[in-house]
């Protein structure tokens, strides 16, 4: 903001008159603090960088990358939710953008969209380490530190709703979503893993600190993340749903119904009535493979199903 030197009496009188009449307007570059319902105290944030952009953030000695999308509907006047969308192993952020392009959804629903980029293994393939460093993860990469630094960068540049930060992801990225719910719970509100598995270690030492809404999507013919789990490594899908239902203290008698997406049968099991009225929903895609599923359930595709579910929740529970 530019401050003017009003040493001359004439200029002082002009400025005083404008202030008295309420005619003074914000200086260029100052965020508009309009009278919207969410307008808060004066803030000083840089002008938004709308659209799609490549960003990076330092995490210790490393520089980590992510793709950021800011919808045209964004304004500093309103606290805005965030969606983190994680790619699978050996994929990258742009690949996940191609697989799950939520930009039009972000435009319509007004949320900030982020596609983080994993770090390379010794083989050169990118990955996520969904477990704390030094444990049973794929590497010693501090991906929780990366996500924390990424969210810090967003908070420094945009007015985000810290009570509404959501995570989804595919395969290894789905495992990362599970990990965030367990080990970065204070910053993650709700998750929607797709074709991924909860790790056995998470089942043992998950430190989720609030009711956490979880929507789970898995296929019964998944070769990479078996629906029935993998001994000592991956938890069976139904057992993962039960874990989160118990964490949220939801109803012990879930409601099950059968949906159709074209010729595909999807069994939906809903655990409801948890603390804060949060729920857990498990979608079992019968004969489904290791996919980001091409679904049309009750007029909604997978991206819409995910957003509709997670966005209904804050840290306190159902909004």
C-alpha positions, 0 to 999 in steps of 0.5 A: 500500500502507498502512503502519501506525504500530506505535508502541504495544508491544501492536500491535508484538507482534501484528504480530510474532506474525502475521509469525512465524506466516506469517499476514499477508496482503497489504494491499488493492490489492496484486497477489496474488503466488501460487505460480503457475508464472509468479509473479515478484518482488513488483510494484506494479501498479494493480488490473486494469480488466477487460473492454472500455474506451476508453483514450488515451496522449500521443504528443508533442503528440498524444493517441492512442486505443485500445480495450483488452480485459482478459480475466477470466483475467488476473492480475498473477501471470502474464506475459501476451501482447498482440495488437494488431489494426489497422483498415483505412484510413477505418475505426476501432478499434470497426469492427475490433472488429466485424470481428475480435472476438477477445474470446472468444479472449482469454478462452480463451487469456488474452491482452491485446487491443488495437484501436488507433485511426489518425489522420485525414488531411486528408480526415478519414479515419483511416489508418496510416502504416506507414513511418518519418516523412518517407519515402514514407508516407501522412503524417508521423504517427508511428504507431511512436511511438504503438505504443511509447507504447501498449506502455509504458502497458500495461507500466505497468499490466499484467504483459505478456510483452514477448517475446510481442507480436503484430500483425495488421491489415486492409488499411492495418492489415495494412501497419502490421503489416508496418511494425512487424515492420520498424521496431519489431522489438525490440517485435514478435514475430510478425505476421499481415497480412490483405488488405494489402501489404508496401511496396517501401520495406520491402523495401529498408530493413526493419530486423527484428532477430530471426527473425519469424514471418509469416502472410500472408492475401490474395485473388487478386481483391483490387482494393485490394491487388493480389495481384501488387503495384503497381509502385514501391509494393506488393510482390507477395504471393509476393515478400513471403513470400519476403522473410520466408522469406529473412530467417528463413533458412527452407527454400528448398523450401516445402510447398504444400497445398490447403485448402477452406473451403466452396466456397472454395479456399485454397492454403497455402504453408509455409516452415519450419525457419528460425532459431529454428525460425520459419516463414512461411505464405502463405494464397492465397484463390483468387478472394478479394476485399479482405476479412477472410476468412470462413474455416473451415480445419480447424475454425478461423476466421481469428481462430483461425488467426492466434492459433494461428500467432503465439502459438506464437512468442516473440522467440527463435523457436518456443516 
